[in-house]
Amino acid sequence: MVRLQTKNRNPLPWIRRHKFLSLLCAVILLVIGVFVYEKVALELNKRAFLVGTDVAASVS
């Protein structure tokens, strides 16, 4: 019965006890996310540019 009470009280107690580590992990995940986003955006931009140059070459 004690376990049920502690489960309902706080679902993630580790984050509250380790605020610095939680913040550090969040920042690291954010930086990784930005780099992945930039990599995907660059790849999509390259593909769009290649398609655009193929269309321009076939028109002229």
C-alpha positions, 0 to 999 in steps of 0.5 A: 500500500505504501508503494501505491502512495509513493507512485501517485505522489510524484511520477519522476522524482529523479529529475527533482533530485538531480536538477543539474544532471537533468538540465545538462541532459536537456541541453545536450539533447537540444544541441543534438536535435539542432545538429540533426535538424541542420543535417536533414535540412541541408540534405533536403536543400541539396536534393531540391537544388539538384532537382531544380538544376535538372529542370533548368537544364531540360528547359534550355 
